């Protein structure tokens, strides 16, 4: 990843966590949740998963561009990921999403500090 030399190790890890979280939330919403239905597709939960996927992609993009505004976006991302993890834990049977969102929230909080 020589093209990311302008980034710290912590930023690279955060980008990786954001990218993974984007993939997991989008994929689980579109497959797992739609297949199971019920509480998995209730509006608030499903929208939160979409929001989480979107802000994670945006957060990674801001860091990749070296935007000085990445701290603001990472702060928002940390909060959305935290809420998404809570929602997924409450819905149940979404352990991968819960773990991924928690890891992303934690690394984004560090970036926002």
Rosetta blueprint (number, residue, H / E / L):
1 X L
2 X H
3 X H
4 X H
5 X L
6 X L
7 X L
8 X L
9 X H
10 X H
11 X H
12 X H
13 X H
14 X H
15 X H
16 X H
17 X H
18 X H
19 X H
20 X H
21 X H
22 X H
23 X H
24 X H
25 X H
26 X H
27 X H
28 X H
29 X H
30 X H
31 X H
32 X H
33 X H
34 X H
35 X H
36 X H
37 X L
38 X H
39 X H
40 X H
41 X H
42 X L
43 X H
44 X H
45 X H
46 X H
47 X H
48 X H
49 X H
50 X H
51 X H
52 X H
53 X H
54 X H
55 X H
56 X H
57 X H
58 X H
59 X H
60 X H
61 X H
62 X H
63 X H
64 X H
65 X L
66 X L
67 X L
68 X L
69 X L
70 X H
71 X H
72 X H
73 X H
74 X H
75 X H
76 X H
77 X H
78 X H
79 X H
80 X H
81 X H
82 X H
83 X H
84 X H
85 X H
86 X H
87 X H
88 X H
89 X H
90 X H
91 X H
92 X L
93 X L
94 X L
95 X H
96 X H
97 X H
98 X H
99 X H
100 X H
101 X H
102 X H
103 X H
104 X H
105 X H
106 X H
107 X H
108 X H
109 X H
110 X H
111 X H
112 X H
113 X L
